[in-house]
Amino acid sequence: MPPPSTGGAWHVTWHGVRTVAALELRQRVRSTRWIVALVVWFVVVGGLTLLNSGAINALSGSAGASASRGPLLFSSVLMLVLGLGLLVTPTLSSTSINGDRNAGTLATLQVTLLSPAEIVLGKLLAAWAASLAFLVASLPFLLVGVLMGGTPVLSFVVAVLLTAVLLACVCAIGVGWSAVVARTAGSTLLTFLTIAATTLIAPLVFVLTLGTGMVSQTAEVRTWSNVPSDDMTSGAPECAWETRTTTQLHTERTWWLLAANPLVIVADGAGSGRDAGWYTSTFDPLSGIRLGVRELRAGPAAEENQCHNYDDWTLVTDSPVAERDPQKSPVWPWGLGVNLLLGAAGVVMAVRRLRVPQQTLARGTRVA
């Protein structure tokens, strides 16, 4: 047994946390459903990776497009793993406390020398370890995209680390709701709703602010544009400054609605930051999302380059317009901080609900 607790509800020892985690993991290993779920996960991710690889090879038959096969496969598999992880992970933690309470085994832990914090952190550690098993089972398929070339090894490492931290946050949220809500179905639903708030609802609100014109504003912008001439079909263009009245979208006011999205966090942190245009030969979806969200955070520019070459109507590259560097506006630290705060709130709620004696309990809550 762990040593006696002398610090109250928040007294934590590694021995106590490890004891609770070991008990939880032994129960999961004995359960055939968890093993079957892990095997099904491996088969599904492997099958979808194979289908994605075949589709990418069929669509990128040209020599130039073949350079983007690796980044495309890596990005698609990473998004798949992250999406499935957000669906599976809540089920691993959202019933960890109220499930034991309903089974009559939680009171047994509470009357031992284990503190409430050790019980909560032990269950959190066990749920996180179980979710990491699903992530580890996906690593071979992520490595396939890296080995195909075009994806930096650092992007792979950062993507895996950020995904692991996000899964820990989801587990903490689930543990928190499992301590607050008496019914397992209710805690699972609230966990999914919390995740949906960052992955679906907040981005939807961001899109609605754009569509309804809430962040649009008419302003005068200095523009480097073509000077009208008789022959605008060949030769070097002649450009000059002019002031244009245009409608700008001030996304620097609402970019934070996208920051907590797990896909944005992973893409912004793992993207290489290189040129990721749709028409380049080395299109990288992660880098495309990274540059996109950082441009949204920066907002509209005070000056615009609208001077086009006459031959192919592309923008001139030697304009005097001040260039902005979106790499200086990272989004992922803010989004990761929001998820960490949500996870910390879940842990705090769980510890407070496991204090003994508890003053108030929900009606019908089983104590022993």
Secondary structure, DSSP 4 states (H G I P E B T S, - for coil): -PPPP-SGGG---HHHHHHHHHHHHHHHHH-HHHHHHHHHHHHHHHHHHHHHHHHHHHH--STTGGGGHHHHHHHHHHHHHHHHHHHHHHHHHTTTTHHHHHHT-HHHHHTSS--HHHHHHHHHHHHHHHHHHHHHHHHHHHHHHHHTSSS-HHHHHHHHHHHHHHHHHHHHHHHHHHHH-SSHHHHHHHHHHHHHIIIIIHHHHHHHHHHTTTTEEEEEEEEEEEPP-S--SSS---EEEEEEEEEEE-GGGTTHHHHT-HHHHHHHHH---S---TTSTT--HHHHHHHHHHHHHH-S-SEEEE-B-TTT-PBPSS--SPPP-GGGS--HHHHHHHHHHHHHHHHHHHHHHT-SS-S---TT----
